[in-house]
């Protein structure tokens, strides 16, 4: 004889089954149609198209070939097109000797004078940065200020009033003490059409024992037509006492923009880095896209963007130079998320 199991006392009500079915459908609808995580990724996911028409570097000075995305632990380094007008930023190609010497055709490493000996004491690479150790020693003679430079002397034409540009360099104090009457400045000279000096845009920097990037933004004054002599100078007053200090200088960069970008390595000529372009494949329609970005200090921001995809073109992700790392992209069809859910996702 076959014994059948006793029927359960618990049964699923039709109302509960309907509620559960609706919940599952809603959960499926609330799942993003696109979810790409870039931080630490080894490669871009399916549905993404990337291009860049030049080589590029990350902040570790790792080089990436054309059309290769710069995927890092911080995210996808994603920037607009830029040019480094300093034609020889790979300063480690300098010769270890007393200066002056010139890298390429226009990058001058200035020399001794007025009682101070200036020399390239060493070359090398630290944290990927190609550097020279620039030693200044002796006792100042003569009168007035004396300048010792690491600069590009070539002309940057087509500069106009209110144009902004930024000079950057990796610098640290290797040894010694820089006295008050000797100072270190990032600078550029603004000149008019007749090549007369209009102004010097510069900023005092005070390096310590850590190699870090210093930046100096300036705005071209009226009558400016060109920029020359951008880089770094050591200014010694005639009151300077005996000194002996060494600064490490690497990867000097000058860009005609308001915000500095990632390193662009040069070794004899100005180099242009093409724009990064990322396109997300989306079916035609309207979407709420949550974009997660990070700045160079690692601070993360999230924001929703209204996106309309049409003609099968998908969505081209815009650049944010203040937050150059893309960390994550998620997209939902418009109207799926409530305002409460959007607020929760932004937290």
N, C-alpha and C positions, 0 to 999 in steps of 0.2 A: 504494500500500500504506500502511495506517495503522499507525503504530508506537505501541504502548501503553507508558505509563511503567512502568519497572521497579518492582516492589513495594519498599517501604522495608524496610530491615533492622530498623528500630525499630518496635515494636508496643506498644500500650497494654495492659498486663495487666489482666485483670478485677479483680484485687485492688486495683490502684492506682486504677482507675476508681471502685470502690466507696468507697475511702477519700476520694477527691476529692469525690465526691457528698455524703458525710457531712459533710465539712468545709464545703462550701458551705451545706448545710442548717443547720449549727451557726452559721455566720456570720450567716445570715439571722435565726435565732432570737435571737442576741446583739445584734442591732441594736435599740435602744430603740424601743418602740412610741410613745413621746412624746419629743420633743427640742425644747425651746423655749429660745432664747437671747434675753435681754432687753437686755443691755448694748449701748447704741448702736443698738438696733432702732428703726425708724421707726414700726412698728405691731405689735400683737400678732398672732401666728400663728393659723392655723386650729385649732379645737379648744379655744380659750380663751374664757372668758366673764368680762367684767370689769364691775364696777359700783361707784359711789360716789355717794351721794345729796347731794353738795354740791360747791362749788368747793374747790380745793386749790392749794397752791403748792409749788414745789421750793426747793432751797437757793439758787438763783439768783433767787428771788422771781418766777419766771415763774408765771403763773396758768393753771390748767387747769379747764375747765368740768365740770359734773356728768358722771360716767360716762366721763371721758376719762382714760386711764392716764397716770401721770407717768413716761414713758420718758425716761431720761437716759443719758449716757455711762457712768454707774456701774451702771445697771440700772433696774429698775422700782422706784420709790420706793413702798413698800407698808406702810401703817401702820394702827393702830387709830384709833378715833374719839377726838377731843380737842376741847377748848374753850380758847381764849385768853380769860382773864377780864379782861385789860387792854383796855379798850374803845376805845382810840385808839393803836394801835401805829404808825400812819403819821405819825410825828413831823414829817415834812417839811411837813405842813400848818400848822405853827406859824408865827407872825409873827416876822420878824427885828426884835427890839426888846428893851428891858429887860423882865425878868419882874417879877411873876408873870403868867401867862396860863393859860387852861384850854382844852384840846382836848375837844370834845364836852361832856359834863356832869360828868365826874369825873376826867379826866387832868390833873393839876396840874403845871405847870412852875414851880417855886418861884422866889421873887424875892430881891432884895437885902436886906441887913440886917447890923447889927453891923460896919460898916466894909467889908464886901465887896460889890462890885457883881456881880450875876449876870445874864447876858443871853443871849438866843438870837442868836449872832453870825452864823449862816448856816444855811440849810437846803439840802437837796439829796438826791441819791441816789448811793451808791457801791456798786459790785458788786450793784446791785439793792436795797440796803438804804436805806429812806427815813429820813433822819437829821436831827438838829439838831446844830449846834456850840454847846456849852454853855460859855460863858466865865465864869471866876471870877477877879476881880482886886480889888486893894486891900489894905488892912491891917486885920487883925482888931481889933475893939474889944469891950468888954463882957466878961462872965465866963461860964464854963461852955462847953459845946459848943454849936455852932450847926449846924443841919441845913438843907441846900438839896436839894430833892428833884425828881425826875421820876417821878411815881407815879400810880397809879390809887387814888383814895380810896374808891371804892364798896365795899360790903360783899359778901363771898363767904360765904354762909350754909351751914349743914349740915356744918361741919367738925368732926371728932371726934378724940379722942386717938389718936395713932399714924398718922393720915392723913399721907401724904407729898404734897409739892407742890414744884414747881421753877420758879424765876424765871430767865429768860435775857434777854440783850440783846447787841447788837453794839456794841462800844466800841473806841475807839482814842484815843491822845493825839495831838492835832493840833499843839499848840505848848506851849512852856513846860515847867516841871518841877513835879510835885506834891510838896510837901515832906512830911516825916514826920508833922508834926502836922495834916495835912489828909489824910483818906483817903476812898476811894471804895468803896461797898459795895452789893451787891445784897441786897435784904431783903424781908421781909413782917412785919406785926404779927399775932400771934395774940391774940385777945380772947375773953373768956368771955361767957356769956349776958347778963350785966349790962353788957357793953361795956368791962369793965376789962381793961387790958393784962395778958396772961399772960406773953408772952415775945416777943422779937424774934429771928427766924431770919435771920441775915445772914452774909455772907462778904466779906472784903477782896479786892479785885481791884487789880491793878497793870498798867494798860494801857500798851502801847508804841505805836510808830508804825504798826502793822498793824491793820487792822480785822478783828476776830475775835469769835466768839460766846463769851460767858462764861456760866456756868451755876452756880446755887446751889440745892442740894437741902436740904430741911429736913423734919423730922417734927413734927407738932403735939403739944405737951405736954398733960399732963392738964388738964382743965377747959376746954379750947379748944372754942369753939362757932362761931367765925367767923374770917375773915381780912380785914384791911383794909390799906391803904397798901402795896401791893406795887409794887416797881420799884427805883429807884436813888436813893441819896443821897450827897451830899458832906458829910462831917462835918468841921467846922473847930474845933479846940481854941482856947481863948482865948490860947494862947501862940503862935499862928500869926503868922509874920512877913509882910512884904509879898509878895504872890503875883500871878502873872498866867499862867494856863494855860487851855487850851481842850481839852475832850474832845468827841469825836464819839459820839453816842448814837443808836441806832436800833433799831426793831422790838422793843421790850420785850414779853416774853411771860410769862404765868403759867399753868401747867397743874397740875391736881390729879392728879399722877402721879409716879412715881419716876424716869422718864427723859424728858428733853425730846424733843419731836418737831419736825418741820419747821415753817417759819414759817406762822403763821396771821395774815394781815393784817387789822387792824380799823381802822375809821374812824368811830366814833361809838357802837358797840355791841359787846358780846361776840360772838364768832363761833365757831360749832361746825363742825368739819370731820368729816364722816361717815367711817365706816370704809371702807377699800379692801377689795373682795371679788373674789377671783380663783378661778374654778372651771376645773379641767382636765377635759376630756371623756375618760372612760375607760370601756371596756366593763366590765360587772360582772365582778369577779374580784379576785385578790390581786396586789399589785405591790410591787416594791422601787423606791422613788423617790429619786433622788439630787438633793438641793436644794443649790444653790450660792448663798450670800448674801455681802454685803459690809457692813462697818460704815462710819461716816462718814469714817474715816481710810483707807479703801480696802483694809483687811485682809479677805481672802477666806476663808470657811470652807465646808466641804462636809460633808454628813451624809446618810446613808441613812434613809429613813422607811418604815415598814411601812404600806401603804395598802390598804384594802379598799373597793372601789367596789361599790355595790349599788343596786338600784331605778332604774338609769339616771341617778343623780344626779351621777356623776363624783366629783371630789375637790376640796374647798375648801381652798385653800392657807392654812396658818396664818401669823399675823404674828409677827415677832421684832423687837421695838422696839430691841434692842441691835444688830441687823444689819438695818436697814430696807430695804436694796436687795436685790431678787431679781435674780440674774444669769443663772441657767440652771436648767431643770428637765428631768430625764430619767427615764423610767420603763421598767422591764422587768417582764414577768410573773414572779411569784414562782418561784424555783427555777432560773431561766435562768442567773444569774450564780453562779459559785462564790465562796466566801469570799476566795480569792486574787484573783479579778477585782474584787471589791468593794474590797478593800484597794488594789489598783492604781489604781482610779478615784478613790479618796480622796486620792491623792498629788498 
